[in-house]
């Protein structure tokens, strides 16, 4: 019933930029975020936004990625700059009503950064 649709992934050279989008159907979520998982590694937090302004970032992406949201479109964005090969992973959108609620996941979008 809840649907999260990611877009914007692709292939980019090191140092380049990409913007990911995640559109949620119907529901308005207080907390939305991005996670990523590379082959052989566990899923890790990339960025999270609570409400419209409170954000946290994973240590690996601080200073390079920015999360934001558009309430009118019920969409969260992840602006990725200065991309590194280590950023290569499947990026997943996550949404929940509050920290005590179960989270919903999108299908993921592949980001590949070449050297």
N, C-alpha and C positions, 0 to 999 in steps of 0.2 A: 504494500500500500504506500509506504514511504519510499520515494525514489530520489536518489542523488545521481546526477549525471555529470561526470567530469569531461573536460575537453581542454585542448591546448597543448597536449604532449607532443613530442616529436624528437627529431634529431637536431642537435645544435653543436657547434664547435666550442671548445673551451674558451671562456671569456665572454660568451654570448649570453643572451637573455631569452626567457620564455615567460608567458603568463598563462597560468592554469585557471580554469573556471570550474565552479561546482554549482549547479542549479538544483535547488530543492523544490520538490513538488508539494504545493499545498501548505504544509506546516511551516511555522516560524520557529526556529530553534535559537535558544539563547547562546548556545556554545557550538561553534563550528571550527573545524580544524583540518589540517593536512598531515598525513603520515606517509612514510615511504618504506619500501622494503626492497633490498637488493638481494640477488641470489646468494644463498649461504649466510645471510644475515637476518637478524630479527627485525621486526617492524619497529620503527622509531618515530617519535614525534618530530615534525618539521616546524609547525606553527599552529597556534590556536588563538581564536578571538572570542571573547565573552562580551556580550552586548555589542556595542559598536566601536569601542575604543580600547578595551583592556586586552593586551596581547602578550603572549610568551613565545619564545623561539627555542628550538634545539640549539645546543652549542655549536654544532657544525655549520649552521646556516646564519647565525647572528651577524648582522651587518650587511648581508647579501640578499636576503629574502624579505619580502613585506607581505603581510596578510591584511586584507581589507574586505568589506562586505557592502552590498547594495541591498537595502531592505526592500526597495521598490521592486527589484527583480528577484528577491529571495536568493541571491547568489553570493558566494564567497570567492575571492580571488587570491591567487598566490603569485606575486611578481617575483621572478627569480632572475637575479643578475650575477655577473661574474661567475658563471657556472664552471664547475670543475668536473673532471671525469668521475670523481668520488660521489657526485650527485646523481649518477646514473642509477635509476631504480624505477619501480612502479609506484606512482603516487596515488594515494587513496584519500578521498574526502570522507570526513566523519562529522556527524551531527547528533546533538542530544539536547534535550530540554534543560537539563541541569546536570551537575556532576554526579547525582545519584541515579540518573536514568540510564537505561540501556542505550548504547550508541547504534546509529545506523551507518552503513558503509556503502560507498559507491563501488563500481566495478574496477576502478583504477585506470590510470592512463600512463603509458610508458614514456619516460624521459631518458634519452640517451645523449651523453655528452662525450664527444670525441676529443682526443688529444690534439 
